[in-house]
Protein backbone atom coordinates (compact mmCIF):
# COMPACT_ATOMS: atom_id res chain seq x y z
CA UNK A 1 0.00 0.00 0.00
CA UNK A 2 1.24 3.50 -0.87
CA UNK A 3 2.15 5.36 2.35
CA UNK A 4 0.17 8.36 1.14
CA UNK A 5 -3.01 6.25 1.12
CA UNK A 6 -2.88 5.66 4.88
CA UNK A 7 -4.07 8.51 7.06
CA UNK A 8 -4.53 8.48 10.81
CA UNK A 9 -7.97 9.73 11.85
CA UNK A 10 -8.34 13.48 12.26
CA UNK A 11 -9.05 14.53 15.83
CA UNK A 12 -11.47 17.44 15.91
CA UNK A 13 -11.58 19.85 18.83
CA UNK A 14 -13.01 23.32 19.31
CA UNK A 15 -10.58 26.14 20.12
CA UNK A 16 -7.59 23.87 19.48
CA UNK A 17 -4.19 24.62 18.04
CA UNK A 18 -3.32 22.74 14.84
CA UNK A 19 -0.36 22.30 12.55
CA UNK A 20 -1.93 21.62 9.12
CA UNK A 21 -0.37 20.41 5.90
CA UNK A 22 -2.36 20.40 2.67
CA UNK A 23 -1.04 18.63 -0.41
CA UNK A 24 -1.81 19.02 -4.11
CA UNK A 25 -2.93 15.76 -5.78
CA UNK A 26 0.05 13.62 -6.87
CA UNK A 27 2.41 16.36 -5.67
CA UNK A 28 1.80 18.35 -8.85
CA UNK A 29 3.25 21.86 -8.77
CA UNK A 30 -0.06 23.53 -9.58
CA UNK A 31 0.82 26.61 -7.51
CA UNK A 32 3.75 27.34 -9.81
CA UNK A 33 3.34 31.13 -10.08
CA UNK A 34 3.21 34.03 -7.66
CA UNK A 35 -0.34 34.77 -8.82
CA UNK A 36 -1.54 31.29 -7.86
CA UNK A 37 0.09 31.42 -4.43
CA UNK A 38 -1.43 34.85 -3.84
CA UNK A 39 -4.81 33.38 -4.83
CA UNK A 40 -4.43 30.68 -2.15
CA UNK A 41 -3.29 33.28 0.38
CA UNK A 42 -6.33 35.46 -0.37
CA UNK A 43 -8.78 32.56 0.05
CA UNK A 44 -6.96 31.60 3.26
CA UNK A 45 -7.45 35.14 4.55
CA UNK A 46 -11.18 35.00 3.72
CA UNK A 47 -11.59 31.59 5.37
CA UNK A 48 -9.86 32.52 8.63
CA UNK A 49 -12.06 35.61 8.90
CA UNK A 50 -15.22 33.61 8.18
CA UNK A 51 -14.47 30.97 10.81
CA UNK A 52 -12.81 33.19 13.43
CA UNK A 53 -9.49 31.37 13.20
CA UNK A 54 -6.23 32.78 14.56
CA UNK A 55 -3.42 32.14 12.08
CA UNK A 56 -0.02 31.99 13.80
CA UNK A 57 2.18 31.02 10.85
CA UNK A 58 1.79 29.98 7.21
CA UNK A 59 3.72 29.15 4.06
CA UNK A 60 2.46 28.36 0.55
CA UNK A 61 4.70 26.43 -1.85
CA UNK A 62 4.10 25.01 -5.34
CA UNK A 63 2.59 21.70 -4.22
CA UNK A 64 1.65 22.10 -0.56
CA UNK A 65 1.09 24.50 2.30
CA UNK A 66 1.64 24.48 6.05
CA UNK A 67 -0.46 26.39 8.59
CA UNK A 68 -0.17 26.85 12.34
CA UNK A 69 -3.52 28.03 13.65
CA UNK A 70 -6.01 28.10 16.49
CA UNK A 71 -9.63 27.29 15.77
CA UNK A 72 -12.67 29.02 17.19
CA UNK A 73 -16.00 27.58 18.26
CA UNK A 74 -17.65 28.69 15.00
CA UNK A 75 -16.82 25.56 13.02
CA UNK A 76 -14.70 22.40 13.21
CA UNK A 77 -11.39 22.38 11.38
CA UNK A 78 -12.67 20.18 8.55
CA UNK A 79 -15.22 22.85 7.57
CA UNK A 80 -12.47 25.47 7.37
CA UNK A 81 -10.31 23.16 5.21
CA UNK A 82 -13.28 22.33 2.98
CA UNK A 83 -13.82 26.04 2.33
CA UNK A 84 -10.10 26.63 1.72
CA UNK A 85 -9.67 23.67 -0.63
CA UNK A 86 -13.02 24.07 -2.39
CA UNK A 87 -12.68 27.77 -3.18
CA UNK A 88 -9.01 27.58 -4.18
CA UNK A 89 -9.71 24.60 -6.48
CA UNK A 90 -12.54 26.44 -8.25
CA UNK A 91 -10.48 29.61 -8.69
CA UNK A 92 -7.32 27.79 -9.78
CA UNK A 93 -9.25 25.74 -12.33
CA UNK A 94 -10.86 28.89 -13.67
CA UNK A 95 -7.44 30.57 -13.89
CA UNK A 96 -6.01 27.56 -15.76
CA UNK A 97 -9.11 27.18 -17.98
CA UNK A 98 -9.75 23.64 -16.72
CA UNK A 99 -13.11 22.31 -15.56
CA UNK A 100 -13.62 19.73 -12.82
CA UNK A 101 -9.94 19.03 -12.08
CA UNK A 102 -9.21 17.72 -8.57
CA UNK A 103 -6.63 20.04 -7.07
CA UNK A 104 -6.15 18.97 -3.44
CA UNK A 105 -5.27 15.45 -2.36
CA UNK A 106 -5.57 15.49 1.42
CA UNK A 107 -4.62 17.34 4.54
CA UNK A 108 -2.87 16.23 7.70
CA UNK A 109 -3.22 17.74 11.15
CA UNK A 110 -1.17 17.56 14.31
CA UNK A 111 -1.56 19.14 17.73
CA UNK A 112 1.32 21.04 19.29
CA UNK A 113 1.43 19.61 22.81
CA UNK A 114 3.84 22.08 24.41
CA UNK A 115 5.51 25.44 23.86
CA UNK A 116 8.45 23.57 22.35
CA UNK A 117 6.12 21.84 19.87
CA UNK A 118 4.42 25.11 18.95
CA UNK A 119 7.66 26.97 18.26
CA UNK A 120 9.15 23.94 16.51
CA UNK A 121 6.21 23.99 14.08
CA UNK A 122 6.52 27.78 13.78
CA UNK A 123 10.18 27.43 12.77
CA UNK A 124 9.50 24.47 10.49
CA UNK A 125 6.91 26.49 8.56
CA UNK A 126 9.22 29.44 8.06
CA UNK A 127 12.23 27.34 7.09
CA UNK A 128 10.27 25.48 4.37
CA UNK A 129 11.31 27.72 1.45
CA UNK A 130 14.94 26.94 2.28
CA UNK A 131 14.29 23.25 2.94
CA UNK A 132 12.69 22.90 -0.51
CA UNK A 133 15.18 25.22 -2.23
CA UNK A 134 12.74 27.93 -3.29
CA UNK A 135 15.36 30.52 -2.38
CA UNK A 136 19.04 30.83 -3.20
CA UNK A 137 21.25 29.33 -0.54
CA UNK A 138 24.40 27.36 0.00
CA UNK A 139 24.27 23.70 0.97
CA UNK A 140 25.67 24.26 4.44
CA UNK A 141 22.95 26.59 5.76
CA UNK A 142 20.77 23.71 6.95
CA UNK A 143 22.12 20.54 8.54
CA UNK A 144 20.01 17.44 9.04
CA UNK A 145 21.03 15.20 11.92
CA UNK A 146 18.75 12.28 12.65
CA UNK A 147 15.26 13.71 12.28
CA UNK A 148 16.15 17.24 13.34
CA UNK A 149 16.89 20.15 11.03
CA UNK A 150 19.52 22.48 12.43
CA UNK A 151 20.87 25.83 11.34
CA UNK A 152 24.59 25.68 10.59
CA UNK A 153 26.68 27.54 13.12
CA UNK A 154 26.85 31.26 12.41
CA UNK A 155 24.45 31.10 9.45
CA UNK A 156 21.36 32.69 11.00
CA UNK A 157 21.82 36.01 9.13
CA UNK A 158 22.04 34.01 5.87
CA UNK A 159 18.89 32.11 6.80
CA UNK A 160 17.00 35.36 7.41
CA UNK A 161 18.29 36.83 4.14
CA UNK A 162 17.06 33.75 2.26
CA UNK A 163 13.67 33.77 3.98
CA UNK A 164 13.22 37.48 3.25
CA UNK A 165 13.44 36.72 -0.48
CA UNK A 166 10.42 34.37 -0.40
CA UNK A 167 7.15 36.38 -0.26
CA UNK A 168 4.59 33.63 0.39
CA UNK A 169 4.88 33.09 4.13
CA UNK A 170 4.20 34.80 7.43
CA UNK A 171 7.94 35.44 7.91
CA UNK A 172 7.54 39.02 6.66
CA UNK A 173 4.74 39.78 9.13
CA UNK A 174 6.94 38.77 12.08
CA UNK A 175 9.91 40.78 10.81
CA UNK A 176 7.69 43.88 10.38
CA UNK A 177 5.99 43.45 13.76
CA UNK A 178 8.86 42.22 15.94
CA UNK A 179 12.09 42.50 13.95
CA UNK A 180 14.53 39.98 12.54
CA UNK A 181 15.93 39.23 15.99
CA UNK A 182 12.56 37.72 16.96
CA UNK A 183 12.89 35.13 14.17
CA UNK A 184 16.57 34.49 14.97
CA UNK A 185 15.76 33.97 18.65
CA UNK A 186 12.96 31.52 17.81
CA UNK A 187 15.29 29.57 15.51
CA UNK A 188 18.03 29.55 18.14
CA UNK A 189 15.87 28.49 21.09
CA UNK A 190 13.63 25.86 19.51
CA UNK A 191 14.82 22.96 17.37
CA UNK A 192 13.15 22.25 14.04
CA UNK A 193 12.05 18.61 13.99
CA UNK A 194 11.76 16.88 10.63
CA UNK A 195 8.16 15.79 11.18
CA UNK A 196 7.15 12.24 10.17
CA UNK A 197 6.11 12.23 6.53
CA UNK A 198 7.45 15.75 5.99
CA UNK A 199 10.09 14.57 3.53
CA UNK A 200 7.24 14.21 1.02
CA UNK A 201 6.61 17.95 1.23
Secondary structure, DSSP 8 states (H G I E B T S, - for coil): --GGG--------TT-EEEEEEEEGGG-----SHHHHHHHHHHHHHHHHHHT-EEEEEEE-SSEEEEEEE--SSS-HHHHHHHHHHHHHHHHHHHHT-SS---EEEEEEE---SHHHHHHHHHHHHHHHHHTT-S---TTSEEEETTEEEE-TT-HHHHHHHHHT--SBTHHHHHHHH-HHHHHHHHHHS-EE--TTGGG-
